[in-house]
Structures are given as structure tokens and as C-alpha cells.
Amino acid sequence: MAIKVTIDLGYELNVKADYQTVFNLLADVPKSASYFPKVDQLTDLGDGVYRWEMEKIGLAQINLQTIYASKYVSDVAKGSIVWTPVPGAGNALVSGSWKIVDKKKSTHITFKSKGELTLPLPGLMKMVVAPVVEAEFEKMVEKYLDNLTRKFGGEV
């Protein structure tokens, strides 16, 4: 028996760093991932595919770990970095994108991410577990964006 938890997030911010600095860091998956909290291991599988293993989170007698792989494609001319899920590479499917726009005196960044996490738990646990997993993921993404914002010199 398993439950599925779906998370869909989107954020926008303006940072002080120039377009190229922002794009270069975000397009470099290992460098960008170094700003993401609770990453236990990031493995380069080649051809733009990275496997993420997050630290385990504990809920009472349950320990959960998110593992997934995504393929990353960057296009500097379009200001886009897109990642798509690699099925069968863990217990989650994660997709998303960065959209980066040069505003001359600042850089506008749009972040979107959608994840579907499959957890080996009975269906009755979904009411309890889903909100905790969603809140934990949201906190991690917000911390990630805060870390990147500081790296990019703060918000405008």
C-alpha cells in the first residue's frame, strides 16, 4: 500500500546580481544544489541527469526519504532551465523550471516546481503525512531561495 503526495510550488523574486551570474549558477546543478537544504547526496548520472537523495525526515515512528532523478536542460538565450522527471529513479517524480529575465539593474527569477512523492504507507496515513511532507518541502524550497537570494546580493 502506498500514498501519493503532490506538491506544486511557484515563486518570483528580483535579485541584485546580473543575468549571466544568476544563469550560470542556476544552470550548474551541483553548484545550485549546494544552496538547497537537506541534500544528502547529489549524483551526476550523465547527459544532464542528476539523482537527488534528500536527508531522511522523521515523523513519529516513520522515517521518510525522498529520492528522485531529473534531467536538466538549460537555454541561456531563452533564460530557461527546465527539469523533467526520470521515471523509476526513486520514490518521486520532480519537474520544474527557472525563468530568468534581465531587468538591466536587476534580474527577475521565476521558480516553479512540481513533485509527486510515493510513500510506502497505508492510505489512512495520508491525512496526517501529506500536510507534514508538503510543509517540509515548502520550507526547504523557501530556505533554498533565501540562500540563493543572499548569494545574489539580496532582493531589489
C-alpha positions in Angstrom: 0.0 0.0 0.0 1.3 3.5 -0.9 0.1 7.0 -0.7 0.9 9.8 -3.2 1.6 13.4 -2.1 1.7 16.1 -4.7 3.4 19.4 -4.2 3.2 22.3 -6.6 5.2 25.5 -5.8 5.9 28.8 -7.6 7.9 31.8 -6.5 9.1 35.0 -8.1 11.9 37.4 -7.0 14.2 40.1 -8.2 17.8 39.9 -7.2 20.7 42.4 -7.5 23.1 40.1 -9.4 23.4 40.4 -13.2 21.7 38.0 -15.6 24.8 36.0 -16.5 25.8 35.4 -12.9 22.3 34.2 -12.0 22.0 32.0 -15.1 25.5 30.4 -14.6 24.9 29.5 -11.0 21.3 28.1 -11.6 22.3 26.2 -14.7 25.2 24.5 -12.8 23.1 21.8 -11.0 25.7 20.8 -8.4 26.6 24.4 -7.5 22.9 25.4 -7.3 22.1 22.2 -5.3 24.8 23.2 -2.7 22.3 26.0 -1.7 19.4 23.5 -1.2 19.0 22.4 2.4 18.9 18.7 3.5 20.5 17.3 0.3 22.2 14.0 1.5 23.7 13.2 -1.9 23.6 14.5 -5.5 24.8 12.1 -8.2 25.6 13.1 -11.7 24.2 10.3 -13.9 25.4 11.9 -17.1 23.6 13.6 -20.0 22.2 16.3 -17.8 20.6 13.8 -15.4 21.1 14.2 -11.6 19.9 11.9 -8.8 18.9 13.7 -5.6 18.8 11.9 -2.3 17.4 14.0 0.5 18.1 13.6 4.2 15.6 11.4 6.0 12.8 13.2 7.8 11.2 11.6 10.8 7.5 11.6 11.8 7.0 9.6 15.0 7.9 6.0 14.1 8.2 6.8 10.4 11.3 7.8 8.6 10.8 9.2 5.1 13.5 9.9 2.4 12.8 11.5 -0.9 14.9 10.1 -3.8 14.5 11.1 -7.4 16.3 11.9 -10.7 15.6 14.7 -13.1 17.0 15.7 -16.5 18.1 19.3 -16.8 18.1 21.4 -20.0 19.5 25.0 -20.0 19.0 27.6 -22.7 20.9 30.8 -22.0 19.3 32.7 -24.9 15.8 32.0 -23.6 16.8 32.4 -19.9 15.4 29.0 -19.1 16.4 26.0 -17.1 13.9 23.1 -17.2 14.0 19.8 -15.4 11.8 16.8 -16.1 11.4 13.6 -14.1 13.2 10.4 -14.8 10.7 7.6 -14.0 11.9 4.7 -11.9 14.8 6.5 -10.3 13.4 6.7 -6.7 10.1 7.4 -4.9 9.4 10.8 -6.5 8.8 12.5 -9.9 10.0 16.1 -9.8 9.7 18.6 -12.6 10.2 22.4 -12.7 11.8 25.4 -14.2 13.7 28.6 -13.7 12.9 31.6 -15.9 15.5 34.3 -15.7 14.9 37.8 -17.1 17.4 40.6 -17.4 15.9 43.8 -16.0 19.1 45.8 -16.6 19.5 46.9 -12.9 18.3 43.6 -11.5 17.4 40.1 -12.6 13.9 38.7 -12.3 13.7 35.0 -11.4 10.7 32.7 -11.6 10.9 29.3 -9.9 8.3 26.6 -10.4 8.5 23.0 -9.1 6.1 20.1 -9.0 6.7 16.9 -7.3 4.8 13.7 -6.8 6.1 11.6 -3.9 5.1 8.0 -3.4 5.4 6.8 0.2 5.1 3.2 1.4 2.3 3.9 3.9 -1.3 2.9 4.4 -3.9 5.1 2.8 -5.2 6.2 6.2 -1.9 7.9 6.9 -2.3 10.4 4.0 -4.4 12.8 6.1 -1.5 13.0 8.7 1.5 12.7 6.5 0.6 14.7 3.4 0.4 18.1 5.2 3.7 17.5 7.0 5.5 16.5 3.8 4.1 19.5 1.9 5.1 21.9 4.7 8.6 20.4 4.9 9.2 20.6 1.2 7.9 24.2 1.1 10.2 25.2 4.0 13.2 23.6 2.2 12.4 25.5 -1.1 12.0 28.8 0.7 15.3 28.3 2.5 16.9 27.4 -0.9 15.5 30.6 -2.4 16.7 32.6 0.6 20.2 31.1 0.3 20.3 32.0 -3.4 19.0 35.5 -2.8 21.8 36.1 -0.3 24.3 34.8 -2.8 22.9 37.1 -5.5 23.3 40.2 -3.3 19.7 40.3 -1.9 16.4 41.3 -3.4 15.9 44.6 -5.2 
